Amino acid sequence: MKKYGLLGYPLTHSFSKRFFTEKFETEKIDSTYDNFEIDSITKFPEVVKNNPEVIGFNVTIPYKEQVIPYLDDLNDSAREIGAVNTIKVTRSGDSVHLKGFNTDTYGFETSLSPLLNAHHQKALILGTGGASKALKYVLTKLGIEYISASIEELKENEIRYEDIDEKMMQERLLIINATPLGTYPKVETFPNIPYEFITDQHLLFDLVYNPEVTQFMAKGKEKGATVKNGYDMLLGQARRSYEIWNSEE
């Protein structure tokens, strides 16, 4: 039996455990998936040592960046992004090799790409947290210019929300919500942007997947925009994780 698990804190609502448990039952795969909730990343080596049967981990908040110093290797995208959400564990005798990957890039690209049109040349990313790093990697790969709206101290290629005006909204026809605003149970919240300038040429992509239609998406739909939530991205990154765990990568 192969075993996998999720590393994070807290893990009260685990998509990964539910997804993989259902996958294994439906496809009659002799595997299990468990949550490894640790309150400090310093406990990660202990988890690896005490669970020698585990061959793969997913990593979620707040450890996507903190886990990197504990790994032996990173693939190219994880190294460039500086964040890991998938770890492949290879054991040989007493030695253990941990390699980090970022499958959020795969999930985002496969979910976004079918919706893109020729006029989606520039993007506005709402939020500058860890989730936005994978988005920037994919947008660069696709040749889409981006700028990020931040409430933190501004860094390169970032602006304040109050600087988002009509001209910017007209130029940036792809808008991505990379904040938790709108997530259940605070479903009434949404990013503060001038929605009155959204048109039917806009594509609004929300990383939030619960609820199915966020306020951000609803406001876009009112203006005729194409909208998409983060559920397919979540599915895509999970499927890609499983491929990595069971391949020679």
N, C-alpha and C positions, 0 to 999 in steps of 0.2 A: 504493500500500500504506500502510495506517495502522499506526502503531507506538505501543506503550504500554510501561510499565515499572513496576517496583517499587523504591522507595527505602527503604533500611534498612541495618542493620549489627548482627550478621552476617546473611547470607541463605543459610545452609547448607540449610535445609529450607523452600523457598518453595511454599506452597500456591498463591499467585496465579499464578506462572509456569506451574505444571502445569495449573491450572484453565483459564486463558485459552488456552494452547497447544492443549489438547484441544478446547476450544470452537471455536477457529478451524479446526482440522482437521475436526472432525465437521460443522460447519455450512458448511464451504467458504468461510470468510471470509478475504479477502486481507489479513491483518494479522499482526503479530508482537508478542511480549511478552518483554521482557528484564529481567534483574535489574541494578540500579544500586547496587552495594554500595559505600558511601562511609563512611570512618571518622570524618568530621566533617561536620556540616550546612553548614559554610561552603563546602563543595565543591558544594553543590546548584546555585548559579547557573552553575557551570562545566558541570555535566551538562546543564542546559537549553540553554546556548549551543552545546555541542558535539554536541547531538542534535536538530537543528532539525526532524526528521521526527516526533518524539514529540509526541503530542497529549494524552496523559493519563498520570498517575502514580498508583499506589497508594503509600501511606506506611505503614510499619510501625515497630516498635520499633527505635531509641529516638527517632524523629524526629516523632512525631505532634504534639507540642507545639512542638518546636524549629523546625519548618519555617514556622510561622505568620508570623514577621517577614519572611520572604522572599516572601510572597504579596501580591497586589494587592487581593484581595477575599475575603470569606468568606460562605457562606450562613448563614442564621439559626441553624441547629442547631450548626454548627461554631463560630460566634462564641460562642454561649451555653455550649457544652461546653468550649471552649478546646482542642480537639484536632481534627486533620485526618487522614483516611486516604485521601482522594481529591483529586486536583488536576486541574483541566481547564486545558489549555494552548491559548490562542487567539493565533494569530500573524497579524499584518497588516503586511506589508512587514518593516521592521526592528524593529517593536515586538512585545513579547510580554506577554500578560496572563495571570496565574496566579490562578485562583480555587479556594479550598479548600472541601471538603465533608466531612461526616461520615456515611458510609453504614453505620457500625456500628449506628446508631440504627434504620435500616430493617431490617437483618438481625436485630437482637434483637427488635424489635417483631413482625415477621412470624413469627418462630419461636416466640415466647412466647405471643402472643395466643390462638391456638387451644386452648391448654392451660389457660387461666384459667377459674376458676369464681367464683361470687359470693362465696365465702368467702376468696378470695385478696385481701384488703384491705390486708394489711401484709406487708412484705418485709424480710428480713435479707440484706444483701449482705456476703459474706465477701471482704474485701480493699478497699483504698482507692487502688489504683494507677490508672494512666491508663485502663484498661479500664472501671473502674467509672463513669467520667464519663458515657459514653453510656447506661449502664444507668439511672442516676439521671434523666437527661433523659426517657427513655421511661417510666419508672415514674411520674414526675410527670405526664406527658401522659395516662397511663392512670388517674390518680387513686389510685395505690397508694402508701401511706405507706411510707417505708423508713428503716432505720438501718444503719450500716456497722460491721463488726467490724475493728479495726485492730491491728497490732503496732507501728505508728509512734506518734509523739506525737499525742495525740488532738486532733481538731478538732471543730467543731460537728456534732452528729448522729452521733457515733462513740462506740463502746464498746470495751472490751477483750474478748478471747475468753473470759476467765475469768468475765465478767459475763453470759454467755449461760446462762440458767437455764431451768428447766422452764416457768415462766410465760411467758418470752419465746418459747420454742419453741411453746407452745400458741397464742400470739397471732399469731405470724408464720409463716403457712402457706406462704409462698413464700420459699425459700432459694436464693440464687444464689452459686455459687462463681466469684468474679472473680480468684482467685489462680491461679498456675501449678501448684499442688500436684496431683499425680496425672498430670502430663504425662509421656509417654514421654521418656526411659527410666526415670524415677523413678516408676513406676506404683504403687508400694506406698505412696506418700504421700497424705495427705488432710487437709483442714482439721480443726482440733481443736474440735469442737462436741459437745454431748451427744446423740448419735444415738439414745439410748434413748427420747427423748421425741418422735421422729418417728412420725407416724401415717399412715393411708391418706388423710387430708385434705391432706397436704403435697404440694407440687410442688417438686422439687429440679432446678434448672437449672445445668448446668456449662458454662462457656465453653470448657473443655478438650474437644477432639474426638479426640485420640489419646492413649490407647486409646478405643475406641468406648464402653466402659463403665468409668468410673473407679471408684476405691474409694468416693469420695463418692456416686456414683450407686448403687453396689452396696449400700452400707449403707442408703440410702433405700429401695431395692427390697425389702430384707429386712423392712422395716416396712410394706410395702404402698403406699409413696408413688409418685406419678407422677414419672418422671425423664426428663431430656432433655439431650443433649450439645450442644456448640457447632457441630456441623458445618453444620446448616441455617442458622444465623446467619452462618457464614462464606460459604456459598453466596449467601445473600441480599445481603450487603454487596457481594460481587463483582459480582453481576448488576446491582445498582443503580449501581455505579461505571461499568459499561459503558453503561448508559442515559444517565448524565450526560455522558460523553465524546462521545456521539453525539446530543446534543439541543441545544436552544438555552438551556439553563439557565446 
